[in-house]
Amino acid sequence: MRPIRQKHNELANISLIREGLLGCSPEAPSVAFSLETLELYHRLRRRHGQLSIQTMVRVLCDFHDYTYHTCHREQLDIAFDAYLDILRRVEQLVNVELGRDGPHWRARNACPPCHYELEDELPLVPRAWYAQDSNYSMKRTANAGLVDQRHFPSTYNLSRGEVDVFKDEVKRKAPDAAPDGPDEPGDVTDAQDVQTACVKNWKAANSANKKSAFEIYDTNGIFPVACRHGLVITFTEIVRSNELAKYPLATTNFLLDVFGPDVGLGADIGCSFIETVKHSVLLKDKASRLRLQVVVNAFHGWAHNHLCQLQYHPLYRKGAGLEDLETLERIFSASNTIAQTIHHATKFHWLQAVDLHFRQWDEQKYQELSSFMFNNYKQALVIIGDYTPQLAAFKAQFLVTDTDIEGWITQEHEFLQELKDEPEERVLAVAYVEALMLLQTADEKWTRVSNVFASTSFSDVSNYNANTRATARLEADRRAAMEQQLVAIHAVTDLEAKLEITGGRWTHDHPEYIATREYMVQREYHRALDKIQQLVVQRLFELSKANLSGMGYKLRESIWRALKVRSKAIQCALDGYNAVAPLMKPPAPKLEWKQIMDYVFVSEFELLKHSRSHQDITNQPWSRPVYREATSKYFKLLRAHEEITRVNIEARRLRTAIRDEHLLYETHITCLKVSDTLLAAELQARYATRRRVNVLHSRKLDKLEALSGFTGIRGAGTRCGAQALQEEEGTGGDSEDAAMRAFMTRADREQRAVINGDEEEGEAKEDDLLHGQEHDEDVDELAVRMSEVVVDEPVHVPLINGVPSNMLNSWSL
């Protein structure tokens, strides 16, 4: 322990900060933590969200051979809050200096490949792709920390007020007679007049989340939006409810307000959500004017019926490229790790933890941008290289063209569209035949009961009581049979009037009766197949979650128990299907367990269903397996070419953003060296970290441009609107070119010579560079040259937020 000198009239924490310490009380602290310790926990918490404050305090106590007490956790909690507040204030100063303090600046500039649009580049439609979904792991109890009324200033979170603007946009629809689970007012699917198979599958797959919210929770989860590269744009809290329509409506409105026209959005139930948008008074005109596109996510899309897939699956949507839009599943896999540490947090600490996690996530995703684009480009080139000759051979063999293949999709869509709604006359005919069957059963029962009543003798007067009970029982049976007969007669008469049947009641040999009975068998067949399909979809979703990282033991066991129950339900549904399949004309094939487990795509169920009901489609090209496979390859090939186009543009945007950021930091650091050395040093430290990542990006972009199939424009461009600003300020492209030449030093150019070298060695070097480990001399020289470009001579000032190299040896409590 060492004494801390405190000047006259100086606050205690100022004296402590001068010594690299931060107290746990604002006025008279008795315990202080070193800034190195706080920064260490800050970094550990960002990288490993499960590391609670209590765990960290216990580690410190063990390290210093000190007995743990609960007050120590509270002390570190207070000091850590103060430390994070200091970091936020410093970041605010940096943002003001760099001009990054405007409304939604972070959202607009989080992802350069998505948002850093350049002059004279090809227009992309959609301009960028986003995904949205809900997650119910990050709950917060309602009675936690009610005294703490602090507000956390997150740039990620949409406020509850912004969300509640849309709370009355969708009214609750009357539930089905046999709903799959409890529903809530304003459900995201309630805007649809008819509940489609997609909606039923989605609700069934989310049955665990469709239960009424526990009253103990104030926040049930989050509803985030992320770009296709994985950077989080915004999120809302799911407050005391399930996934209501107001959450996706609010996030969609945010995307349209911030990013403008031609936004592409993926959602699990996108086919239903677009109808919700069209029924929204506040959003429908804006969405139409700004040309909002909504699709279903690729993996979830295969659980939708095939008609929906043809309209909303990314494979069939122009401009989708190879993006699967399942970004949120990967985000949730990481965010689930912090859930257990925030269930009982105050609202302030809950939002602070979520914000801290997403900041670290976005930094990680920024580091992976160039690798993301490089891998997508290589994947697209492989698809083009494989499928182009295969499709050429198919076209030559079957004498078809691209127009024919696209026509098959149109024909299939038209066929399925006609089958979407059951004709009213069909429904009435089925009801009429069912009423006739009910009437026949009632007549038979009436005849049987009447015969029994007439043939019963009560001549034995010695057993009067028994005769009385028997008579009453027979009379009750006769009255019940008569009532059933009268109800059946009334139903038949009513349906005959609706169907306008004037030629006499249908009999068993009536042509209409026979045709309707065949249709009823088909409908029963469809329902049996739909039941199997729904259960298989549920099984697929549960299997995808069973081994998800960050999932707790109890939840994992619960999912596996559900899978066992689901397997039994599938077997029962399979037995029901196999019972009705032989009744089809011609008989439908029976299914075995292995077959339905291989039916990964719902389109296979759809084809099986309609091929038995409409024999004429078996002659259509789109119903044959070889043609369907070729069609799938054709659209994958189209999407691969679109991915090439999009990555060509995104890669150039990233390179331009790196150059412009270099110029921005260089300008401000040079100016601040004279006016504010503390802030200059802070900018220098921040850009040192950013520069390390940007060097990696530059090398990866060089490798991308060196690919044999690369078709984009090499080098950097000019951001939209930047040219006019340069002319106004008297600057031009010459200074930018000079800066880029300085940025791309000789060492960087020499790195291009090894682009086609050993891939594993190159990746290892990049990983070393990213994590600050030893790397080759050329990259060392590159880093030095870049540092010299940023600032001629380092600014030496005592940074109170700096972390010295011996931080691991200077923990203090």
C-alpha positions in Angstrom: 0.0 0.0 0.0 1.3 3.4 -0.9 0.1 6.9 0.2 -1.7 9.1 -2.4 -0.9 12.8 -2.3 -4.0 15.0 -2.4 -3.7 18.7 -3.2 -5.6 21.3 -1.3 -9.3 21.6 -2.4 -8.8 18.7 -4.9 -11.3 15.9 -5.2 -10.1 12.6 -4.1 -10.7 10.9 -7.4 -8.6 13.5 -9.2 -5.7 12.6 -7.0 -6.3 8.9 -7.6 -6.6 9.3 -11.3 -3.2 11.1 -11.3 -1.8 7.9 -9.8 -3.6 5.6 -12.3 -6.4 4.7 -9.9 -10.2 5.2 -9.8 -12.2 5.2 -6.6 -15.5 3.4 -6.0 -17.1 6.4 -4.4 -17.4 9.9 -5.9 -16.4 11.9 -2.9 -14.5 9.9 -0.2 -13.4 6.6 -1.7 -11.8 4.1 0.7 -11.1 1.6 -2.1 -9.7 2.2 -5.5 -9.0 0.1 -8.6 -6.1 0.6 -11.0 -7.1 1.8 -14.5 -5.2 -1.2 -15.8 -7.4 -3.6 -13.8 -10.5 -1.8 -15.1 -9.3 -1.9 -18.7 -8.4 -5.5 -18.3 -11.9 -6.4 -17.1 -13.3 -4.1 -19.8 -11.5 -6.1 -22.5 -12.3 -9.5 -20.9 -16.0 -8.6 -20.6 -16.1 -7.6 -24.3 -14.5 -10.8 -25.4 -16.3 -13.1 -22.9 -19.6 -11.8 -21.9 -20.2 -14.5 -19.3 -17.4 -13.1 -17.1 -19.4 -11.4 -14.4 -18.1 -8.8 -12.0 -18.3 -11.2 -9.1 -16.1 -13.7 -10.9 -13.6 -10.9 -11.7 -13.5 -9.8 -8.1 -13.0 -13.3 -6.8 -10.0 -13.7 -9.2 -8.5 -10.4 -7.9 -9.0 -11.6 -4.3 -7.3 -14.9 -5.1 -4.5 -13.0 -6.9 -3.9 -10.8 -3.9 -4.6 -13.5 -1.3 -7.5 -11.5 0.0 -10.8 -12.8 1.5 -13.7 -12.1 -0.8 -16.7 -10.2 0.5 -19.9 -9.2 -1.3 -19.1 -5.5 -0.8 -16.1 -6.0 -3.1 -18.4 -6.9 -6.0 -20.4 -3.7 -5.4 -17.2 -1.6 -5.3 -15.9 -3.0 -8.6 -19.4 -2.5 -10.1 -19.4 1.2 -9.2 -15.8 1.8 -10.3 -16.4 -0.1 -13.6 -19.6 2.0 -14.3 -17.5 5.1 -13.7 -14.7 3.9 -16.0 -17.1 3.1 -18.8 -18.7 6.5 -18.4 -15.2 8.0 -18.8 -14.6 6.0 -22.0 -18.0 7.1 -23.4 -17.2 10.8 -22.7 -13.8 10.4 -24.4 -15.4 8.7 -27.3 -17.9 11.6 -27.5 -15.0 14.1 -27.7 -13.4 12.0 -30.5 -16.7 11.8 -32.4 -17.3 15.6 -32.2 -13.7 16.2 -33.4 -14.1 13.8 -36.4 -17.6 15.0 -37.2 -19.2 11.7 -36.3 -21.7 13.1 -33.8 -24.6 13.5 -36.3 -27.9 11.6 -35.9 -27.5 7.9 -36.7 -23.9 8.4 -37.8 -22.9 5.0 -36.4 -25.7 3.2 -38.3 -25.0 5.1 -41.5 -21.3 4.3 -41.4 -21.0 1.0 -39.5 -20.5 -1.0 -42.7 -18.5 0.6 -45.5 -19.3 -2.1 -48.1 -23.0 -1.5 -47.6 -23.1 2.3 -47.1 -20.0 3.9 -48.5 -21.5 4.6 -51.9 -19.1 5.9 -54.6 -19.4 8.2 -57.6 -19.9 6.5 -61.0 -20.5 3.0 -59.6 -23.1 0.7 -60.9 -26.4 1.0 -59.0 -27.2 -1.9 -56.8 -30.8 -3.1 -56.3 -31.4 -3.5 -53.5 -28.7 -1.0 -52.4 -28.0 -3.2 -49.3 -29.4 -6.3 -47.7 -30.5 -6.5 -44.0 -31.9 -9.2 -41.8 -34.2 -9.0 -38.8 -35.3 -11.5 -36.2 -36.2 -11.9 -32.5 -34.3 -13.5 -29.7 -35.7 -14.4 -26.3 -32.6 -15.3 -24.4 -31.8 -11.8 -23.2 -34.6 -11.4 -20.7 -34.6 -9.0 -17.7 -36.7 -9.3 -14.6 -39.2 -6.6 -13.9 -38.3 -6.0 -10.3 -34.6 -5.7 -10.8 -33.0 -2.4 -9.8 -36.1 -0.2 -9.7 -34.2 2.4 -7.7 -31.6 2.9 -10.5 -33.3 5.4 -12.8 -30.2 6.2 -14.9 -30.6 6.3 -18.7 -28.0 4.6 -20.9 -27.2 6.5 -24.1 -27.0 3.6 -26.6 -26.6 4.3 -30.3 -28.0 0.9 -31.0 -31.3 0.8 -29.2 -34.6 2.1 -30.5 -36.5 3.6 -27.6 -39.8 2.1 -26.5 -41.5 5.3 -27.5 -40.3 4.9 -31.1 -41.6 1.3 -31.1 -45.0 2.1 -29.5 -45.8 4.4 -32.4 -46.7 1.2 -34.3 -48.5 -0.6 -31.5 -52.0 -0.1 -33.0 -51.0 -0.7 -36.6 -52.2 -4.4 -36.6 -55.3 -5.5 -34.9 -55.7 -9.0 -33.4 -57.3 -11.5 -35.8 -59.8 -13.9 -34.4 -58.0 -17.2 -33.5 -58.6 -20.4 -35.4 -60.9 -23.0 -34.0 -57.9 -25.1 -33.0 -55.0 -22.8 -32.8 -51.5 -24.1 -32.6 -50.7 -22.0 -29.5 -51.7 -18.9 -27.7 -51.6 -15.7 -29.7 -51.3 -12.1 -28.8 -52.9 -8.8 -30.1 -51.0 -7.4 -33.0 -49.1 -10.6 -33.9 -46.8 -10.1 -36.9 -49.0 -12.4 -39.0 -52.4 -11.0 -38.1 -52.5 -8.7 -41.2 -53.2 -11.7 -43.4 -56.8 -12.5 -44.0 -56.1 -16.2 -44.4 -53.5 -18.0 -42.3 -51.2 -19.7 -44.8 -49.1 -22.8 -44.4 -46.0 -20.6 -44.0 -47.6 -18.9 -41.0 -48.7 -22.2 -39.4 -45.2 -23.7 -39.9 -43.6 -20.5 -38.4 -45.9 -20.5 -35.4 -45.3 -24.2 -34.9 -41.6 -23.9 -35.1 -41.7 -21.0 -32.6 -44.2 -22.7 -30.3 -41.8 -22.4 -27.3 -41.7 -18.6 -27.7 -45.5 -18.3 -28.4 -46.4 -19.0 -24.8 -47.6 -16.2 -22.7 -44.8 -14.0 -21.3 -43.9 -14.6 -17.7 -45.0 -11.7 -15.5 -41.7 -11.6 -13.8 -40.0 -10.3 -17.0 -40.0 -6.7 -18.1 -37.8 -7.4 -21.1 -38.5 -10.7 -22.9 -35.7 -10.4 -25.5 -34.5 -8.2 -28.3 -35.4 -7.6 -32.0 -32.2 -6.6 -33.9 -31.5 -5.7 -37.5 -28.1 -6.4 -39.1 -26.6 -5.9 -42.5 -25.5 -8.8 -44.6 -21.9 -8.5 -43.4 -23.1 -9.1 -39.8 -22.8 -5.6 -38.3 -25.7 -4.6 -36.1 -27.7 -1.6 -37.2 -30.2 -1.3 -34.4 -32.4 -3.3 -32.0 -35.5 -2.9 -30.0 -36.5 -4.4 -26.6 -39.3 -7.0 -26.7 -41.3 -5.6 -23.7 -43.7 -7.9 -21.8 -44.8 -9.6 -25.0 -43.8 -12.0 -27.8 -42.9 -11.0 -31.4 -45.6 -8.4 -32.1 -45.8 -6.5 -35.3 -44.7 -3.2 -33.8 -41.1 -4.4 -33.5 -40.4 -5.3 -37.1 -42.5 -2.3 -38.2 -40.4 0.0 -36.1 -37.1 -1.4 -37.3 -38.2 -1.3 -40.9 -39.3 2.3 -40.5 -35.8 3.0 -39.1 -34.1 1.4 -42.1 -36.3 3.4 -44.5 -35.7 6.7 -42.7 -31.9 6.2 -42.4 -31.0 4.5 -45.7 -33.7 5.6 -48.0 -34.9 3.7 -51.2 -34.2 0.2 -52.3 -33.7 -1.5 -49.0 -33.7 -5.3 -49.0 -34.9 -7.0 -45.9 -34.9 -10.7 -44.9 -37.2 -12.1 -42.2 -38.2 -15.6 -41.1 -41.8 -14.9 -42.0 -41.2 -12.3 -44.7 -44.1 -13.4 -46.9 -46.5 -12.5 -44.1 -44.6 -9.4 -42.9 -44.9 -7.7 -46.3 -48.7 -8.0 -46.0 -48.4 -6.4 -42.5 -46.4 -3.5 -44.0 -49.1 -3.1 -46.7 -51.8 -2.8 -44.0 -49.8 -0.4 -41.9 -51.3 3.1 -42.1 -48.0 4.7 -41.1 -45.6 2.6 -43.2 -47.4 1.4 -46.4 -47.0 4.6 -48.4 -43.4 5.0 -47.4 -42.5 1.4 -48.1 -44.1 1.6 -51.5 -42.5 4.9 -52.4 -39.0 3.8 -51.3 -39.4 0.3 -53.0 -38.9 -1.8 -49.9 -38.1 -5.5 -50.8 -38.9 -8.2 -48.3 -37.8 -11.9 -48.7 -37.6 -14.9 -46.4 -34.2 -16.1 -45.1 -32.7 -18.9 -47.1 -32.7 -21.6 -44.5 -36.1 -20.7 -43.1 -37.4 -20.2 -46.6 -37.2 -23.9 -47.4 -39.8 -24.4 -44.6 -42.3 -22.3 -46.5 -44.7 -23.7 -49.1 -43.4 -23.8 -52.6 -45.6 -21.0 -53.9 -44.1 -18.7 -51.2 -40.6 -19.8 -52.1 -41.1 -18.9 -55.8 -42.0 -15.4 -54.7 -39.9 -14.7 -51.6 -36.9 -17.1 -51.4 -33.5 -15.4 -52.1 -32.7 -18.0 -54.7 -35.5 -16.7 -57.0 -35.2 -13.0 -56.1 -33.2 -10.8 -58.5 -30.3 -9.0 -56.7 -30.0 -11.3 -53.8 -26.7 -12.8 -54.8 -25.5 -15.6 -52.6 -26.6 -14.0 -49.4 -28.6 -16.3 -47.1 -29.8 -13.6 -44.7 -29.4 -15.9 -41.7 -27.1 -13.3 -40.1 -29.1 -13.0 -36.9 -28.8 -16.7 -36.1 -25.0 -16.2 -35.9 -25.4 -13.0 -33.9 -27.7 -14.8 -31.4 -25.2 -17.6 -31.1 -22.8 -15.1 -29.7 -25.2 -12.9 -27.8 -26.7 -15.8 -25.9 -23.4 -16.0 -23.9 -24.2 -12.7 -22.0 -27.8 -13.7 -21.2 -27.1 -15.3 -17.9 -25.3 -12.3 -16.5 -28.1 -9.8 -17.3 -31.3 -11.5 -16.3 -31.3 -9.7 -12.9 -29.6 -6.5 -14.0 -31.0 -3.0 -13.7 -32.3 -1.5 -16.9 -29.2 0.7 -17.1 -26.8 -2.3 -16.7 -28.8 -4.5 -19.0 -28.6 -2.0 -21.9 -24.9 -1.2 -21.0 -24.0 -4.9 -21.3 -25.9 -5.4 -24.6 -24.4 -2.2 -26.0 -20.9 -3.4 -25.0 -21.4 -6.8 -26.5 -22.6 -5.4 -29.9 -19.7 -2.9 -30.0 -17.3 -5.8 -29.7 -19.2 -7.8 -32.2 -19.2 -5.0 -34.7 -15.5 -4.5 -34.3 -15.0 -8.2 -35.0 -17.2 -8.1 -38.0 -15.4 -5.1 -39.3 -12.1 -7.1 -39.1 -13.7 -9.9 -41.1 -15.1 -7.7 -43.9 -12.4 -8.3 -46.5 -12.4 -12.1 -45.7 -16.2 -12.1 -46.1 -16.0 -10.6 -49.5 -13.0 -12.7 -50.6 -14.7 -15.9 -49.6 -18.0 -15.0 -51.3 -16.1 -14.1 -54.5 -14.3 -17.4 -54.5 -17.6 -19.2 -53.8 -19.3 -17.4 -56.7 -16.4 -18.2 -59.1 -16.6 -21.9 -58.1 -20.4 -22.0 -58.8 -19.9 -20.2 -62.1 -17.1 -22.6 -63.1 -19.1 -25.7 -62.1 -22.6 -24.9 -63.3 -21.9 -23.0 -66.5 -20.7 -26.2 -68.4 -23.4 -28.4 -66.7 -26.2 -26.1 -67.8 -24.8 -25.8 -71.3 -24.8 -29.6 -71.6 -28.3 -29.8 -70.3 -29.6 -27.1 -72.7 -27.9 -28.9 -75.6 -29.3 -32.3 -74.6 -32.9 -31.2 -74.0 -33.0 -28.4 -76.5 -34.1 -25.7 -74.0 -33.1 -22.0 -73.5 -32.8 -19.7 -70.6 -36.3 -18.4 -71.5 -37.7 -21.9 -71.2 -36.2 -22.4 -67.8 -37.5 -19.1 -66.5 -40.9 -20.0 -68.0 -41.0 -23.2 -66.0 -40.9 -21.1 -62.8 -43.7 -18.9 -64.1 -45.8 -21.9 -65.1 -45.3 -23.6 -61.7 -46.1 -20.3 -59.9 -49.4 -19.9 -61.9 -50.4 -23.5 -61.2 -49.8 -23.2 -57.5 -51.5 -19.8 -57.4 -54.7 -21.4 -58.8 -54.6 -24.0 -56.1 -54.0 -21.5 -53.3 -57.7 -21.0 -52.4 -60.2 -23.8 -52.2 -63.2 -22.8 -54.4 -66.4 -22.1 -52.4 -68.5 -24.5 -54.5 -66.0 -27.2 -53.6 -66.3 -26.4 -49.9 -70.1 -26.4 -50.1 -70.1 -29.7 -52.1 -67.9 -31.4 -49.5 -70.2 -30.0 -46.7 -73.2 -31.4 -48.6 -71.8 -34.8 -49.0 -70.7 -34.9 -45.4 -74.3 -33.8 -44.4 -75.7 -36.6 -46.6 -73.4 -39.1 -44.9 -74.5 -37.7 -41.5 -78.1 -38.0 -42.6 -77.6 -41.6 -43.6 -76.1 -42.4 -40.3 -78.9 -40.7 -38.4 -81.5 -42.6 -40.5 -79.9 -45.9 -39.8 -79.7 -45.0 -36.1 -83.4 -44.0 -36.0 -84.4 -47.2 -37.8 -82.4 -49.3 -35.4 -83.7 -47.6 -32.2 -87.3 -47.7 -33.5 -87.1 -51.4 -34.2 -85.7 -52.1 -30.8 -88.4 -50.0 -29.2 -91.1 -51.8 -31.1 -89.9 -55.3 -30.5 -89.4 -54.8 -26.7 -92.0 -56.5 -24.6 -93.0 -55.4 -21.1 -95.5 -58.2 -20.3 -93.7 -59.1 -17.1 -95.5 -56.9 -14.6 -93.7 -58.4 -11.6 -90.6 -56.4 -12.4 -92.2 -53.0 -12.8 -89.3 -50.8 -11.8 -86.9 -52.5 -14.2 -89.4 -52.1 -17.0 -89.8 -48.5 -16.2 -86.0 -47.8 -16.4 -85.7 -49.8 -19.6 -88.6 -47.9 -21.2 -87.1 -44.5 -20.2 -83.8 -45.5 -21.6 -85.3 -46.6 -25.0 -87.4 -43.5 -25.1 -84.3 -41.3 -24.6 -82.4 -43.2 -27.3 -85.4 -42.7 -29.7 -85.6 -39.0 -28.9 -81.8 -38.5 -29.4 -82.0 -40.4 -32.8 -84.9 -38.3 -33.9 -83.1 -35.0 -33.0 -80.0 -36.1 -34.9 -82.1 -37.0 -37.9 -83.9 -33.6 -37.8 -80.5 -31.7 -37.5 -79.2 -33.7 -40.4 -82.3 -33.1 -42.5 -82.1 -29.4 -41.8 -78.3 -29.3 -42.8 -79.0 -31.1 -46.0 -81.9 -28.9 -46.9 -79.9 -25.7 -46.2 -76.9 -26.9 -48.3 -79.2 -27.9 -51.2 -80.6 -24.4 -51.2 -77.1 -22.9 -51.3 -76.0 -25.2 -54.0 -79.2 -24.7 -55.9 -79.8 -28.4 -56.3 -83.1 -28.8 -58.1 -82.8 -32.2 -59.8 -83.2 -34.3 -56.6 -81.0 -35.3 -53.7 -77.6 -36.8 -54.6 -77.4 -40.5 -54.2 -74.3 -42.8 -54.0 -74.3 -43.3 -57.7 -74.8 -39.6 -58.6 -71.8 -38.3 -60.7 -71.4 -35.2 -58.5 -71.5 -37.4 -55.3 -68.8 -39.7 -56.7 -66.6 -36.8 -57.8 -67.0 -35.0 -54.4 -66.1 -38.2 -52.6 -62.9 -38.5 -54.6 -62.1 -34.9 -53.9 -62.6 -35.6 -50.1 -60.1 -38.4 -50.3 -57.6 -36.0 -52.0 -58.2 -33.4 -49.3 -57.7 -35.9 -46.5 -54.5 -37.0 -48.3 -53.4 -33.4 -48.4 -54.1 -32.9 -44.8 -52.2 -36.0 -43.8 -49.2 -34.9 -45.9 -49.4 -31.4 -44.4 -49.3 -32.8 -40.9 -46.2 -34.8 -41.7 -44.7 -31.7 -43.4 -45.4 -29.5 -40.4 -43.9 -31.9 -37.9 -40.8 -32.5 -40.1 -40.3 -28.7 -40.3 -40.5 -28.4 -36.5 -38.0 -31.2 -36.2 -35.6 -29.4 -38.6 -35.7 -26.2 -36.6 -35.3 -28.0 -33.3 -32.3 -29.9 -34.7 -30.7 -26.7 -35.8 -31.0 -25.3 -32.2 -30.1 -28.5 -30.3 -26.3 -28.0 -30.7 -26.3 -24.2 -30.8 -23.3 -22.7 -29.0 -24.1 -20.9 -25.8 -27.2 -22.9 -25.0 -27.8 -24.0 -21.5 -28.0 -27.6 -20.4 -31.6 -27.4 -19.3 -32.7 -25.8 -22.6 -30.7 -28.3 -24.6 -32.3 -31.2 -22.7 -35.7 -29.7 -23.2 -35.1 -29.5 -27.0 -34.0 -33.1 -27.1 -37.1 -34.2 -25.2 -39.2 -32.3 -27.6 -37.4 -34.1 -30.5 -38.3 -37.4 -29.0 -41.9 -36.4 -28.7 -41.8 -35.0 -32.2 -40.5 -38.3 -33.6 -43.4 -40.1 -32.1 -45.9 -37.6 -33.5 -44.2 -37.9 -36.9 -44.7 -41.7 -36.7 -48.4 -41.3 -35.9 -48.8 -38.8 -38.7 -47.0 -41.2 -41.0 -49.4 -44.0 -40.1 -52.3 -41.7 -40.9 -50.9 -40.8 -44.3 -50.2 -44.5 -45.2 -53.8 -45.3 -44.3 -55.3 -42.8 -46.8 -52.6 -43.1 -49.5 -54.1 -46.4 -51.1 -57.5 -44.7 -51.4 -56.1 -42.3 -54.0 -56.8 -42.9 -57.7 -54.3 -44.1 -58.7 -53.0 -45.1 -55.3 -50.3 -42.8 -53.8 -47.0 -44.4 -52.7 -46.7 -45.2 -49.0 -43.9 -43.3 -47.2 -41.3 -44.7 -44.9 -39.5 -42.9 -42.0 -36.2 -42.6 -44.0 -38.0 -41.0 -46.9 -39.6 -38.1 -45.0 -36.3 -37.5 -43.1 -34.7 -37.0 -46.5 -37.4 -34.4 -47.5 -35.4 -31.4 -46.4 -37.2 -29.0 -48.7 -40.9 -28.3 -48.4 -41.1 -28.1 -52.2 -40.7 -31.9 -52.2 -43.9 -32.3 -50.1 -45.7 -29.8 -52.4 -44.7 -31.7 -55.5 -45.7 -35.1 -53.9 -49.0 -33.6 -52.9 -50.1 -32.1 -56.3 -48.6 -34.9 -58.5 -51.2 -37.2 -57.0 -54.1 -34.8 -57.3 -53.5 -33.3 -60.7 -52.1 -36.0 -63.0 -51.6 -33.5 -65.9 -48.6 -31.8 -64.1 -46.6 -35.0 -64.3 -46.1 -34.1 -68.0 -44.8 -30.6 -67.2 -41.0 -30.1 -67.3 -41.0 -28.3 -64.0 -42.3 -31.4 -62.2 -39.5 -33.7 -63.3 -36.5 -34.1 -61.0 -33.9 -33.6 -63.7 -35.5 -30.4 -64.9 -36.0 -29.1 -61.3 -32.3 -29.7 -60.6 -31.3 -27.8 -63.7 -33.7 -25.0 -62.8 -32.1 -24.8 -59.3 -28.6 -24.6 -60.8 -29.7 -22.0 -63.3 -30.9 -19.6 -60.6 -27.9 -20.3 -58.4 -25.7 -19.3 -61.4 -27.7 -16.1 -61.8 -27.2 -15.3 -58.1 -23.5 -16.1 -58.3 -23.1 -13.5 -61.1 -25.0 -11.0 -59.0 -22.7 -11.7 -56.1 -19.7 -11.0 -58.3 -21.2 -7.7 -59.2 -22.0 -6.7 -55.6 -18.6 -7.7 -54.2 -16.8 -5.8 -57.0 -18.6 -2.7 -55.8 -18.3 -3.5 -52.0 -14.6 -4.2 -52.2 -13.9 -0.8 -53.9 -16.1 0.9 -51.3 -14.0 -0.6 -48.5 -10.7 0.4 -50.1 -12.0 3.9 -50.5 -13.3 4.1 -47.0 -9.8 3.0 -45.7 -8.1 5.7 -47.7 -10.6 8.4 -46.6 -10.3 7.4 -43.0 -6.5 7.6 -43.2 -6.8 11.2 -44.6 -9.4 12.1 -41.9 -7.2 10.9 -39.0 -4.1 12.5 -40.5 -5.7 15.9 -40.9 -7.2 16.0 -37.4 -4.1 14.6 -35.6 -1.9 17.2 -37.3 -4.2 20.0 -36.2 -4.6 18.7 -32.7 -0.9 18.4 -32.1 -0.9 22.1 -31.5 -4.3 22.8 -29.9 -5.1 19.7 -27.9 -2.3 17.2 -27.4 -4.4 14.9 -25.2 -7.1 14.5 -27.8 -4.4 14.1 -30.5 -2.8 11.3 -28.5 -6.2 9.6 -28.1 -6.9 9.8 -31.9 -3.4 8.5 -32.6 -4.0 5.5 -30.2 -7.4 4.8 -31.8 -6.1 4.9 -35.3 -3.2 2.7 -34.5 -5.7 -0.1 -33.7 -7.8 0.8 -36.8 -4.7 0.9 -39.0 -3.6 -2.6 -37.9 -7.0 -4.0 -39.2 -6.9 -1.8 -42.3 -3.5 -3.2 -43.3 -5.0 -6.7 -43.2 -7.9 -5.5 -45.3 -5.6 -3.9 -47.9 -3.7 -7.2 -48.3 -6.9 -9.2 -48.6 -8.3 -6.8 -51.2 -5.1 -7.1 -53.2 -5.6 -10.9 -53.1 -9.2 -10.4 -54.3 -8.2 -8.2 -57.2 -5.5 -10.7 -58.2 -8.0 -13.6 -58.6 -8.1 -14.8 -62.2 -11.9 -14.2 -62.4 -11.9 -10.7 -60.9 -13.9 -8.3 -63.0 -14.2 -5.2 -60.8 -12.4 -1.8 -60.8 -9.1 -1.9 -59.0 -8.1 0.8 -56.6 -10.1 3.4 -54.7 -12.8 5.7 -55.8 -14.6 8.9 -54.7 -17.4 8.8 -52.2 -20.7 10.3 -53.3 -20.8 14.0 -52.5 -17.1 14.1 -51.7 -16.1 15.6 -55.1 -18.2 18.8 -54.6 -16.9 19.2 -51.1 -13.3 18.9 -52.3 -13.8 21.6 -55.0 -15.4 23.9 -52.4 -12.5 23.4 -50.0 -9.9 23.7 -52.8 -8.6 20.2 -52.5 -8.7 17.5 -55.2 -7.9 14.0 -56.2 -4.1 14.6 -56.3 -3.8 14.8 -52.5 -5.9 11.7 -52.2 -3.8 9.8 -54.7 -0.7 10.9 -52.8 -2.1 9.7 -49.5 -3.1 6.4 -51.1 0.4 6.0 -52.5 1.8 6.7 -49.0 -0.7 4.2 -47.5 0.3 1.5 -50.0 4.0 1.5 -49.3 6.7 -0.5 -51.0 6.3 -3.3 -48.5 2.6 -3.5 -49.2 3.2 -3.7 -52.9 5.7 -6.5 -52.4 3.1 -8.4 -50.5 1.2 -8.8 -53.8 4.0 -11.0 -55.1 3.1 -13.7 -52.6 -0.7 -13.6 -53.2 -0.6 -16.9 -55.1 1.7 -18.5 -52.6 0.9 -20.9 -49.8 -2.6 -20.1 -48.6 -2.2 -21.5 -45.1 1.0 -19.6 -44.6 -0.6 -16.4 -45.8 -3.7 -16.8 -43.5 -1.4 -17.5 -40.6 0.5 -14.2 -41.3 -2.8 -12.3 -41.5 -3.9 -13.8 -38.2 -0.6 -12.8 -36.6 -0.9 -9.3 -38.0 -4.5 -9.0 -36.8 -3.6 -10.0 -33.2 -0.4 -8.0 -32.9 1.9 -11.0 -32.9 5.2 -11.4 -34.7 5.0 -11.0 -38.5 7.4 -10.6 -41.4 9.7 -7.6 -41.8 7.8 -6.2 -44.7 4.6 -5.8 -42.7 6.6 -4.3 -39.9 8.0 -1.8 -42.3 4.5 -1.1 -43.6 3.2 -0.4 -40.1 6.0 2.0 -39.4 5.5 3.8 -42.7 1.8 4.2 -42.0 2.5 5.4 -38.5 4.8 8.1 -39.9 2.2 9.2 -42.4 -0.4 9.6 -39.7 1.8 11.8 -37.4 5.4 12.9 -38.0 6.4 12.5 -34.4 4.5 10.7 -31.7 2.7 12.9 -29.1 4.0 12.0 -25.7 1.4 12.8 -23.0 0.3 11.0 -19.9 -2.8 9.2 -21.1 -5.0 8.3 -18.2 -6.9 5.8 -20.3 -3.7 4.2 -21.7 -2.9 0.6 -20.8 0.9 0.1 -20.1 2.7 -3.0 -21.3 3.1 -4.2 -17.8 -0.6 -4.2 -17.0 -0.7 -7.9 -16.2 1.9 -7.3 -13.5 0.2 -4.3 -11.9 -3.3 -5.5 -10.8 -4.3 -3.8 -7.6 -7.3 -3.8 -5.4 
